[in-house]
Amino acid sequence: MSSSLKRGKVHLPKFERHIWLFFLSVLIGGLAQSINQLYLNLYILSLGFDKDFMGLIGAIPSFTLLIFGLPTGLLIDRLGARPSLIIGYFSLMVLLGAFLFAGSPPVLLTLRFLFGLMSGLVLLATAPFIMQIATEQTRTTLFSANFGLATLVGFAGNLLAGQLPKWIGASVNSPEAYRGTLLLSAVLIGVSALPLIWIRPAAASGSAAPPFSVKRLWSQLQRPLIRKLLLPNFFVGFGAAILIPYMNVYFREKHSTPDDVLGILFSLASIATGLATLIGPRLARRLGKVRAAVTAQGTSLVFMALIGFAPTFIIPAMSFVARSALMNMAGPIMQAFTMEQVSEDERATVNSLSTLLWNVGWAFGPALSGFVQQRYGFTPLFLATIFFYTIATSMTWFFFKNAERESGDAEASFVSRPSQIARVK
């Protein structure tokens, strides 16, 4: 009996307590994010604002990060990653709550600007924090888990969000229904900070961060490899910014998809993306990082075309799930690799630099998208996104197709060279 029980026992990975606390924070934050992503655009439209204003609201956080990204990275180097995350999460909770009860456009825009500042603090502090709590052996796992678990819990978040407007009792598609749902998201954002309070990262080793210098930053940008890595990231960022945040609006308008079905669709995309992200490191070991990323991103282009141009709901819906998983598979691996290539005192700043280039597209893309949606619909946006993704994927392949082969080891490729930090797209 005893041996039988032992054989049937489920063995969890042997992570230390602070790693499990980090996972708990990721799960709660992912639940909040999935609710927010599903309904924020629909909430803005339900208030009677047009798509131009919706696009402006969507652009402000990235525009803020574009302007203040580097100073934020330097601030994190001074404050520390964990305090930055805790301050950021609690601030986001308060700001989102205030946003949901504001009415005038100037107040909404101001709160969204402040929300962007705090979002940048959280985004840029996460990678250095993972590097502090992870060992060399668990680093890739934690970067993959950070994205994968948040995306997987989005399965539950989107299912829950799809039903919440009905449970609240407000009329369908009303501001009251969406406001109540998004308030839950705000509370969860604050709760996600609580596990971090009990984490005590090991003391940082190495020298203090060098003072910021435009000359030092410029010298980094002068390196050919850095420019080659940043350029595809820019095109992916712009292609994503003009379309991906508005998939809920697209399905609502093109296929008359109700809230509960939207919740199911986004839930399936979340679980597929999370699973794909968690198996990404194995694929990278088999194919090599560059080949795995290019294969996944290239294949996703087929599904992107089906989403935009297939006539019936079922084909775009299935393609939406597949595209989300494939396009996002390689991101955490590349982010972990990037953090390994720079010294500890440079990580937040390098992360800021990559984020800055990514957010060039996100600073202007959503506003442009709202303008195009209002006047021409979604067809030009699908064509533009496919075009930008194709350029980015081709650049990655032609720039780096032989790099891993030259090293003879896919896991040790690009040693002493920084790499791009990919994001949700």
Buried (B, 14 or more C-beta within 10 A) or exposed (E): EEEEEEEEEEEEEEBEEBBBBBBBBBBBBBBBBBBBBBBBBBBBBBBEBEBBBBBBBBBBBBBBBBBBBBEBBBBBBEBBBBBBBBBBBBBBBBBBBBBBEBEEEEEBBBBBBBBBBBBBBBBBBBBBBBBBBBEEEBBBBBBBBBBBBBBBBBBBBBBBBBBBBEEBEBEEBBBEBBBBBBBBBBBBBBBBBBBBEEBEBEEBEEEEBEEEEEEEBEEBEEEEBBEBBBBBBBBBBBBBBBBBBBBBBBBBEBBEBEBBBBBBBBBBBBBBBBBBBBBBBEBBBEBBBBBBBBBBBBBBBEBBBBBBEBEEBEBBBBBBBBBBBBBBBBBBBBBBBBBBBBEBBBBBBBBBBBBBBBBBBBBBBBBBBBBBBBEEEBEBBBEBBBEBBBBBBBBBBEBBEEBBEEBEEBBEBBEEBBBBBBBBB
